Structure formats: structure tokens, C-alpha cells
Amino acid sequence: MTLAKPAFPTPDHDHGRCTADALAHAEAVCEQRAQKFTPIRRQVLGALLSSHRPLGAYEVIDELAKSMPRPAPITVYRALDFLMANRLVHRIESRNAYLACAAHDHDATSAVAFLICERCGLVGEIPSGSFAGELNAAARSSGFAPKLSVVEITGVCTHCQKKS
């Protein structure tokens, strides 16, 4: 399997373009679904886009507090719930943290695979269609109706391996 784009951004990638593209995608998704992409939802997504590392809800609050009055936790949790429901953000269960979605072409029943670097903390998202079909078929054959599946794989990213 070859990836359309690298799972991890290169250290010198254009992060401004990366962020702008993700925000434009979120606007388009919300418009298409007749959902409101409110300022706080945009700001929460922007905070998550500030790096390619997952952030806990209180880290999102800290990031937002740098440029606005500190939002209430419930406000941030509601924005995160909205962003997750619209598949713009994923929850990294093992880290109890959230990550802006890097892949824009999976649906609510897709399996999502995350590569989590144990050294630098970056998280890459990879396509998982090849095993997702088999996994969902196995679940359905046992009478289970699968929704979103998340696979978390820990290891060392290519950039950290090169530093060793």
C-alpha cells in the first residue's frame, strides 16, 4: 500500500497552508451539512491545528487563553463534541486528547489508524481501508453494527528515527 501523502508532515512543511486548508475544509463541511461553524468552534479547531500533536481539553483552553479570555471548559467540550460529530477532530483514547483530522475522505463507519510517535508526540493518520473492510465484516458477522473504529499504533516516526 502506498500513501497519497506522508503520515507525518516534514519538519519544514508549510504549516500555515496546512492550517488554512484544514479550516477551509471545515467551513465547507459545515456549509454542506447546514451546520454552524461558530467562532468558538473555529478557535478550538485552530488550537488543535497549532501543532500535529494531540491536545487535551485543558491544553486547548490554555492555547485559546493566549489570544482571548479563558473559555469555560464546558464551552470547549461542546465545541470538541461538535467537531468530532462532524469528523473534523478525532479523540486519541490512549492520550485522552484530541487531534484535528488529517484525512478528509473517511466516513462515519471507516476505521481510522493513528501512528503515535513515542519520542516527539506527533500523530500521523493513515488510510486503513485494506483492513477496515475485513474488520467491519467480522463485526457484522457476529451481529454487531460497527461505527467508527480507531486503531492506535505507537512507535517512532521517520523523523525521530533519522535523528538517532
mmCIF file of the C-alpha atoms, coordinates in Angstrom:
data_MODEL
# 
_entry.id   MODEL 
# 
loop_
_atom_site.group_PDB 
_atom_site.id 
_atom_site.type_symbol 
_atom_site.label_atom_id 
_atom_site.label_alt_id 
_atom_site.label_comp_id 
_atom_site.label_asym_id 
_atom_site.label_entity_id 
_atom_site.label_seq_id 
_atom_site.pdbx_PDB_ins_code 
_atom_site.Cartn_x 
_atom_site.Cartn_y 
_atom_site.Cartn_z 
_atom_site.occupancy 
_atom_site.B_iso_or_equiv 
_atom_site.pdbx_formal_charge 
_atom_site.auth_seq_id 
_atom_site.auth_comp_id 
_atom_site.auth_asym_id 
_atom_site.auth_atom_id 
_atom_site.pdbx_PDB_model_num 
ATOM 1   C CA . MET A 1 1   ? 0.000   0.000   0.000  1.00 0.00 ? 1   MET A CA 1 
ATOM 2   C CA . THR A 1 2   ? 1.383   3.437   -0.896 1.00 0.00 ? 2   THR A CA 1 
ATOM 3   C CA . LEU A 1 3   ? 0.209   6.536   0.881  1.00 0.00 ? 3   LEU A CA 1 
ATOM 4   C CA . ALA A 1 4   ? -1.087  9.522   -1.085 1.00 0.00 ? 4   ALA A CA 1 
ATOM 5   C CA . LYS A 1 5   ? 0.647   11.841  1.354  1.00 0.00 ? 5   LYS A CA 1 
ATOM 6   C CA . PRO A 1 6   ? 3.101   11.203  4.159  1.00 0.00 ? 6   PRO A CA 1 
ATOM 7   C CA . ALA A 1 7   ? 1.571   10.242  7.524  1.00 0.00 ? 7   ALA A CA 1 
ATOM 8   C CA . PHE A 1 8   ? 3.784   12.777  9.296  1.00 0.00 ? 8   PHE A CA 1 
ATOM 9   C CA . PRO A 1 9   ? 4.466   16.276  7.999  1.00 0.00 ? 9   PRO A CA 1 
ATOM 10  C CA . THR A 1 10  ? 8.046   17.084  7.159  1.00 0.00 ? 10  THR A CA 1 
ATOM 11  C CA . PRO A 1 11  ? 9.707   19.375  9.712  1.00 0.00 ? 11  PRO A CA 1 
ATOM 12  C CA . ASP A 1 12  ? 9.845   22.163  7.112  1.00 0.00 ? 12  ASP A CA 1 
ATOM 13  C CA . HIS A 1 13  ? 6.280   21.816  5.784  1.00 0.00 ? 13  HIS A CA 1 
ATOM 14  C CA . ASP A 1 14  ? 4.163   24.942  5.268  1.00 0.00 ? 14  ASP A CA 1 
ATOM 15  C CA . HIS A 1 15  ? 2.164   24.779  8.487  1.00 0.00 ? 15  HIS A CA 1 
ATOM 16  C CA . GLY A 1 16  ? 0.276   27.971  7.650  1.00 0.00 ? 16  GLY A CA 1 
ATOM 17  C CA . ARG A 1 17  ? -1.018  26.379  4.434  1.00 0.00 ? 17  ARG A CA 1 
ATOM 18  C CA . CYS A 1 18  ? -1.763  23.137  6.288  1.00 0.00 ? 18  CYS A CA 1 
ATOM 19  C CA . THR A 1 19  ? -3.876  25.034  8.851  1.00 0.00 ? 19  THR A CA 1 
ATOM 20  C CA . ALA A 1 20  ? -5.617  27.193  6.247  1.00 0.00 ? 20  ALA A CA 1 
ATOM 21  C CA . ASP A 1 21  ? -6.547  24.132  4.178  1.00 0.00 ? 21  ASP A CA 1 
ATOM 22  C CA . ALA A 1 22  ? -7.979  22.344  7.234  1.00 0.00 ? 22  ALA A CA 1 
ATOM 23  C CA . LEU A 1 23  ? -10.039 25.382  8.255  1.00 0.00 ? 23  LEU A CA 1 
ATOM 24  C CA . ALA A 1 24  ? -11.344 25.800  4.690  1.00 0.00 ? 24  ALA A CA 1 
ATOM 25  C CA . HIS A 1 25  ? -12.280 22.112  4.666  1.00 0.00 ? 25  HIS A CA 1 
ATOM 26  C CA . ALA A 1 26  ? -14.127 22.515  7.990  1.00 0.00 ? 26  ALA A CA 1 
ATOM 27  C CA . GLU A 1 27  ? -16.047 25.506  6.626  1.00 0.00 ? 27  GLU A CA 1 
ATOM 28  C CA . ALA A 1 28  ? -17.053 23.519  3.537  1.00 0.00 ? 28  ALA A CA 1 
ATOM 29  C CA . VAL A 1 29  ? -18.144 20.506  5.609  1.00 0.00 ? 29  VAL A CA 1 
ATOM 30  C CA . CYS A 1 30  ? -20.262 22.649  7.907  1.00 0.00 ? 30  CYS A CA 1 
ATOM 31  C CA . GLU A 1 31  ? -21.832 24.518  4.989  1.00 0.00 ? 31  GLU A CA 1 
ATOM 32  C CA . GLN A 1 32  ? -22.594 21.260  3.172  1.00 0.00 ? 32  GLN A CA 1 
ATOM 33  C CA . ARG A 1 33  ? -24.218 19.803  6.306  1.00 0.00 ? 33  ARG A CA 1 
ATOM 34  C CA . ALA A 1 34  ? -26.044 23.051  7.185  1.00 0.00 ? 34  ALA A CA 1 
ATOM 35  C CA . GLN A 1 35  ? -24.075 23.246  10.447 1.00 0.00 ? 35  GLN A CA 1 
ATOM 36  C CA . LYS A 1 36  ? -22.838 26.457  12.057 1.00 0.00 ? 36  LYS A CA 1 
ATOM 37  C CA . PHE A 1 37  ? -19.077 26.798  12.196 1.00 0.00 ? 37  PHE A CA 1 
ATOM 38  C CA . THR A 1 38  ? -19.209 29.276  15.071 1.00 0.00 ? 38  THR A CA 1 
ATOM 39  C CA . PRO A 1 39  ? -16.239 31.387  16.163 1.00 0.00 ? 39  PRO A CA 1 
ATOM 40  C CA . ILE A 1 40  ? -15.562 29.171  19.213 1.00 0.00 ? 40  ILE A CA 1 
ATOM 41  C CA . ARG A 1 41  ? -15.679 26.004  17.089 1.00 0.00 ? 41  ARG A CA 1 
ATOM 42  C CA . ARG A 1 42  ? -13.235 27.632  14.653 1.00 0.00 ? 42  ARG A CA 1 
ATOM 43  C CA . GLN A 1 43  ? -10.965 28.710  17.514 1.00 0.00 ? 43  GLN A CA 1 
ATOM 44  C CA . VAL A 1 44  ? -10.968 25.240  19.098 1.00 0.00 ? 44  VAL A CA 1 
ATOM 45  C CA . LEU A 1 45  ? -10.127 23.649  15.750 1.00 0.00 ? 45  LEU A CA 1 
ATOM 46  C CA . GLY A 1 46  ? -7.443  26.306  15.248 1.00 0.00 ? 46  GLY A CA 1 
ATOM 47  C CA . ALA A 1 47  ? -5.918  25.457  18.624 1.00 0.00 ? 47  ALA A CA 1 
ATOM 48  C CA . LEU A 1 48  ? -5.800  21.780  17.647 1.00 0.00 ? 48  LEU A CA 1 
ATOM 49  C CA . LEU A 1 49  ? -4.231  22.739  14.329 1.00 0.00 ? 49  LEU A CA 1 
ATOM 50  C CA . SER A 1 50  ? -1.474  24.709  16.091 1.00 0.00 ? 50  SER A CA 1 
ATOM 51  C CA . SER A 1 51  ? 0.640   21.547  16.024 1.00 0.00 ? 51  SER A CA 1 
ATOM 52  C CA . HIS A 1 52  ? 0.345   17.970  14.828 1.00 0.00 ? 52  HIS A CA 1 
ATOM 53  C CA . ARG A 1 53  ? 0.226   16.733  18.400 1.00 0.00 ? 53  ARG A CA 1 
ATOM 54  C CA . PRO A 1 54  ? -2.937  15.736  20.241 1.00 0.00 ? 54  PRO A CA 1 
ATOM 55  C CA . LEU A 1 55  ? -4.084  18.176  22.912 1.00 0.00 ? 55  LEU A CA 1 
ATOM 56  C CA . GLY A 1 56  ? -6.177  17.535  25.993 1.00 0.00 ? 56  GLY A CA 1 
ATOM 57  C CA . ALA A 1 57  ? -9.212  19.754  26.521 1.00 0.00 ? 57  ALA A CA 1 
ATOM 58  C CA . TYR A 1 58  ? -7.413  21.838  29.130 1.00 0.00 ? 58  TYR A CA 1 
ATOM 59  C CA . GLU A 1 59  ? -4.432  22.261  26.794 1.00 0.00 ? 59  GLU A CA 1 
ATOM 60  C CA . VAL A 1 60  ? -6.904  23.587  24.206 1.00 0.00 ? 60  VAL A CA 1 
ATOM 61  C CA . ILE A 1 61  ? -8.196  26.016  26.844 1.00 0.00 ? 61  ILE A CA 1 
ATOM 62  C CA . ASP A 1 62  ? -4.627  27.128  27.613 1.00 0.00 ? 62  ASP A CA 1 
ATOM 63  C CA . GLU A 1 63  ? -3.922  27.623  23.897 1.00 0.00 ? 63  GLU A CA 1 
ATOM 64  C CA . LEU A 1 64  ? -7.092  29.702  23.472 1.00 0.00 ? 64  LEU A CA 1 
ATOM 65  C CA . ALA A 1 65  ? -6.333  31.763  26.588 1.00 0.00 ? 65  ALA A CA 1 
ATOM 66  C CA . LYS A 1 66  ? -3.246  33.130  24.796 1.00 0.00 ? 66  LYS A CA 1 
ATOM 67  C CA . SER A 1 67  ? -5.441  35.157  22.433 1.00 0.00 ? 67  SER A CA 1 
ATOM 68  C CA . MET A 1 68  ? -8.830  35.538  24.134 1.00 0.00 ? 68  MET A CA 1 
ATOM 69  C CA . PRO A 1 69  ? -10.481 35.431  27.550 1.00 0.00 ? 69  PRO A CA 1 
ATOM 70  C CA . ARG A 1 70  ? -10.124 31.954  29.020 1.00 0.00 ? 70  ARG A CA 1 
ATOM 71  C CA . PRO A 1 71  ? -13.150 29.923  27.877 1.00 0.00 ? 71  PRO A CA 1 
ATOM 72  C CA . ALA A 1 72  ? -15.129 27.726  30.251 1.00 0.00 ? 72  ALA A CA 1 
ATOM 73  C CA . PRO A 1 73  ? -14.346 24.014  29.989 1.00 0.00 ? 73  PRO A CA 1 
ATOM 74  C CA . ILE A 1 74  ? -17.953 23.183  29.037 1.00 0.00 ? 74  ILE A CA 1 
ATOM 75  C CA . THR A 1 75  ? -17.685 25.563  26.077 1.00 0.00 ? 75  THR A CA 1 
ATOM 76  C CA . VAL A 1 76  ? -14.574 23.791  24.810 1.00 0.00 ? 76  VAL A CA 1 
ATOM 77  C CA . TYR A 1 77  ? -16.040 20.320  25.403 1.00 0.00 ? 77  TYR A CA 1 
ATOM 78  C CA . ARG A 1 78  ? -19.174 21.273  23.458 1.00 0.00 ? 78  ARG A CA 1 
ATOM 79  C CA . ALA A 1 79  ? -17.061 22.563  20.574 1.00 0.00 ? 79  ALA A CA 1 
ATOM 80  C CA . LEU A 1 80  ? -14.978 19.356  20.645 1.00 0.00 ? 80  LEU A CA 1 
ATOM 81  C CA . ASP A 1 81  ? -18.170 17.250  20.610 1.00 0.00 ? 81  ASP A CA 1 
ATOM 82  C CA . PHE A 1 82  ? -19.416 19.177  17.556 1.00 0.00 ? 82  PHE A CA 1 
ATOM 83  C CA . LEU A 1 83  ? -16.070 18.824  15.763 1.00 0.00 ? 83  LEU A CA 1 
ATOM 84  C CA . MET A 1 84  ? -15.940 15.081  16.494 1.00 0.00 ? 84  MET A CA 1 
ATOM 85  C CA . ALA A 1 85  ? -19.550 14.573  15.367 1.00 0.00 ? 85  ALA A CA 1 
ATOM 86  C CA . ASN A 1 86  ? -18.654 16.223  12.060 1.00 0.00 ? 86  ASN A CA 1 
ATOM 87  C CA . ARG A 1 87  ? -15.467 14.126  11.737 1.00 0.00 ? 87  ARG A CA 1 
ATOM 88  C CA . LEU A 1 88  ? -13.204 17.181  11.847 1.00 0.00 ? 88  LEU A CA 1 
ATOM 89  C CA . VAL A 1 89  ? -11.483 16.034  15.051 1.00 0.00 ? 89  VAL A CA 1 
ATOM 90  C CA . HIS A 1 90  ? -10.576 12.620  16.454 1.00 0.00 ? 90  HIS A CA 1 
ATOM 91  C CA . ARG A 1 91  ? -10.148 11.577  20.046 1.00 0.00 ? 91  ARG A CA 1 
ATOM 92  C CA . ILE A 1 92  ? -6.929  9.732   20.812 1.00 0.00 ? 92  ILE A CA 1 
ATOM 93  C CA . GLU A 1 93  ? -8.184  7.414   23.536 1.00 0.00 ? 93  GLU A CA 1 
ATOM 94  C CA . SER A 1 94  ? -4.791  6.381   24.893 1.00 0.00 ? 94  SER A CA 1 
ATOM 95  C CA . ARG A 1 95  ? -3.822  10.019  25.417 1.00 0.00 ? 95  ARG A CA 1 
ATOM 96  C CA . ASN A 1 96  ? -7.258  11.360  26.433 1.00 0.00 ? 96  ASN A CA 1 
ATOM 97  C CA . ALA A 1 97  ? -6.586  14.033  23.840 1.00 0.00 ? 97  ALA A CA 1 
ATOM 98  C CA . TYR A 1 98  ? -7.944  15.392  20.578 1.00 0.00 ? 98  TYR A CA 1 
ATOM 99  C CA . LEU A 1 99  ? -6.398  15.719  17.144 1.00 0.00 ? 99  LEU A CA 1 
ATOM 100 C CA . ALA A 1 100 ? -7.543  17.654  14.096 1.00 0.00 ? 100 ALA A CA 1 
ATOM 101 C CA . CYS A 1 101 ? -8.434  15.198  11.338 1.00 0.00 ? 101 CYS A CA 1 
ATOM 102 C CA . ALA A 1 102 ? -5.730  14.875  8.695  1.00 0.00 ? 102 ALA A CA 1 
ATOM 103 C CA . ALA A 1 103 ? -7.667  12.690  6.252  1.00 0.00 ? 103 ALA A CA 1 
ATOM 104 C CA . HIS A 1 104 ? -10.752 14.244  4.734  1.00 0.00 ? 104 HIS A CA 1 
ATOM 105 C CA . ASP A 1 105 ? -12.177 11.260  2.919  1.00 0.00 ? 105 ASP A CA 1 
ATOM 106 C CA . HIS A 1 106 ? -13.372 8.778   5.517  1.00 0.00 ? 106 HIS A CA 1 
ATOM 107 C CA . ASP A 1 107 ? -16.955 8.354   6.596  1.00 0.00 ? 107 ASP A CA 1 
ATOM 108 C CA . ALA A 1 108 ? -18.622 7.576   9.905  1.00 0.00 ? 108 ALA A CA 1 
ATOM 109 C CA . THR A 1 109 ? -18.054 3.824   9.577  1.00 0.00 ? 109 THR A CA 1 
ATOM 110 C CA . SER A 1 110 ? -14.422 3.979   8.460  1.00 0.00 ? 110 SER A CA 1 
ATOM 111 C CA . ALA A 1 111 ? -11.609 2.664   10.575 1.00 0.00 ? 111 ALA A CA 1 
ATOM 112 C CA . VAL A 1 112 ? -9.032  5.298   11.406 1.00 0.00 ? 112 VAL A CA 1 
ATOM 113 C CA . ALA A 1 113 ? -5.445  4.305   12.135 1.00 0.00 ? 113 ALA A CA 1 
ATOM 114 C CA . PHE A 1 114 ? -3.144  6.617   14.067 1.00 0.00 ? 114 PHE A CA 1 
ATOM 115 C CA . LEU A 1 115 ? 0.619   6.334   14.245 1.00 0.00 ? 115 LEU A CA 1 
ATOM 116 C CA . ILE A 1 116 ? 1.743   7.864   17.551 1.00 0.00 ? 116 ILE A CA 1 
ATOM 117 C CA . CYS A 1 117 ? 5.431   8.745   17.908 1.00 0.00 ? 117 CYS A CA 1 
ATOM 118 C CA . GLU A 1 118 ? 6.689   7.897   21.388 1.00 0.00 ? 118 GLU A CA 1 
ATOM 119 C CA . ARG A 1 119 ? 9.582   10.363  21.088 1.00 0.00 ? 119 ARG A CA 1 
ATOM 120 C CA . CYS A 1 120 ? 8.211   13.616  19.679 1.00 0.00 ? 120 CYS A CA 1 
ATOM 121 C CA . GLY A 1 121 ? 4.483   13.121  20.285 1.00 0.00 ? 121 GLY A CA 1 
ATOM 122 C CA . LEU A 1 122 ? 3.423   13.716  16.691 1.00 0.00 ? 122 LEU A CA 1 
ATOM 123 C CA . VAL A 1 123 ? 0.467   11.719  15.448 1.00 0.00 ? 123 VAL A CA 1 
ATOM 124 C CA . GLY A 1 124 ? 0.018   10.627  11.854 1.00 0.00 ? 124 GLY A CA 1 
ATOM 125 C CA . GLU A 1 125 ? -3.230  9.393   10.351 1.00 0.00 ? 125 GLU A CA 1 
ATOM 126 C CA . ILE A 1 126 ? -3.078  6.681   7.705  1.00 0.00 ? 126 ILE A CA 1 
ATOM 127 C CA . PRO A 1 127 ? -5.652  5.109   5.414  1.00 0.00 ? 127 PRO A CA 1 
ATOM 128 C CA . SER A 1 128 ? -6.974  1.876   6.757  1.00 0.00 ? 128 SER A CA 1 
ATOM 129 C CA . GLY A 1 129 ? -9.340  0.693   4.045  1.00 0.00 ? 129 GLY A CA 1 
ATOM 130 C CA . SER A 1 130 ? -7.435  -2.529  3.464  1.00 0.00 ? 130 SER A CA 1 
ATOM 131 C CA . PHE A 1 131 ? -8.093  -3.912  6.935  1.00 0.00 ? 131 PHE A CA 1 
ATOM 132 C CA . ALA A 1 132 ? -11.204 -1.876  7.790  1.00 0.00 ? 132 ALA A CA 1 
ATOM 133 C CA . GLY A 1 133 ? -13.395 -3.860  5.415  1.00 0.00 ? 133 GLY A CA 1 
ATOM 134 C CA . GLU A 1 134 ? -12.363 -7.160  6.967  1.00 0.00 ? 134 GLU A CA 1 
ATOM 135 C CA . LEU A 1 135 ? -12.719 -5.803  10.483 1.00 0.00 ? 135 LEU A CA 1 
ATOM 136 C CA . ASN A 1 136 ? -16.206 -4.391  9.811  1.00 0.00 ? 136 ASN A CA 1 
ATOM 137 C CA . ALA A 1 137 ? -17.280 -7.620  8.061  1.00 0.00 ? 137 ALA A CA 1 
ATOM 138 C CA . ALA A 1 138 ? -16.134 -9.672  11.045 1.00 0.00 ? 138 ALA A CA 1 
ATOM 139 C CA . ALA A 1 139 ? -18.031 -7.380  13.408 1.00 0.00 ? 139 ALA A CA 1 
ATOM 140 C CA . ARG A 1 140 ? -21.202 -7.548  11.266 1.00 0.00 ? 140 ARG A CA 1 
ATOM 141 C CA . SER A 1 141 ? -20.991 -11.349 11.031 1.00 0.00 ? 141 SER A CA 1 
ATOM 142 C CA . SER A 1 142 ? -21.184 -11.504 14.816 1.00 0.00 ? 142 SER A CA 1 
ATOM 143 C CA . GLY A 1 143 ? -24.323 -9.362  14.810 1.00 0.00 ? 143 GLY A CA 1 
ATOM 144 C CA . PHE A 1 144 ? -22.522 -6.147  15.740 1.00 0.00 ? 144 PHE A CA 1 
ATOM 145 C CA . ALA A 1 145 ? -23.201 -2.864  13.894 1.00 0.00 ? 145 ALA A CA 1 
ATOM 146 C CA . PRO A 1 146 ? -19.809 -1.119  13.751 1.00 0.00 ? 146 PRO A CA 1 
ATOM 147 C CA . LYS A 1 147 ? -19.378 2.627   13.791 1.00 0.00 ? 147 LYS A CA 1 
ATOM 148 C CA . LEU A 1 148 ? -16.071 4.429   13.749 1.00 0.00 ? 148 LEU A CA 1 
ATOM 149 C CA . SER A 1 149 ? -13.141 2.186   14.648 1.00 0.00 ? 149 SER A CA 1 
ATOM 150 C CA . VAL A 1 150 ? -9.909  3.677   15.892 1.00 0.00 ? 150 VAL A CA 1 
ATOM 151 C CA . VAL A 1 151 ? -6.585  1.853   15.854 1.00 0.00 ? 151 VAL A CA 1 
ATOM 152 C CA . GLU A 1 152 ? -3.652  3.404   17.697 1.00 0.00 ? 152 GLU A CA 1 
ATOM 153 C CA . ILE A 1 153 ? -0.154  2.228   16.825 1.00 0.00 ? 153 ILE A CA 1 
ATOM 154 C CA . THR A 1 154 ? 2.760   3.520   18.880 1.00 0.00 ? 154 THR A CA 1 
ATOM 155 C CA . GLY A 1 155 ? 6.328   3.599   17.680 1.00 0.00 ? 155 GLY A CA 1 
ATOM 156 C CA . VAL A 1 156 ? 8.916   6.046   16.363 1.00 0.00 ? 156 VAL A CA 1 
ATOM 157 C CA . CYS A 1 157 ? 8.252   8.355   13.400 1.00 0.00 ? 157 CYS A CA 1 
ATOM 158 C CA . THR A 1 158 ? 10.627  8.568   10.459 1.00 0.00 ? 158 THR A CA 1 
ATOM 159 C CA . HIS A 1 159 ? 11.923  11.999  11.519 1.00 0.00 ? 159 HIS A CA 1 
ATOM 160 C CA . CYS A 1 160 ? 12.890  10.786  15.001 1.00 0.00 ? 160 CYS A CA 1 
ATOM 161 C CA . GLN A 1 161 ? 14.485  7.650   13.523 1.00 0.00 ? 161 GLN A CA 1 
ATOM 162 C CA . LYS A 1 162 ? 16.699  9.876   11.361 1.00 0.00 ? 162 LYS A CA 1 
ATOM 163 C CA . LYS A 1 163 ? 17.792  11.835  14.462 1.00 0.00 ? 163 LYS A CA 1 
ATOM 164 C CA . SER A 1 164 ? 19.020  8.664   16.217 1.00 0.00 ? 164 SER A CA 1 
# 
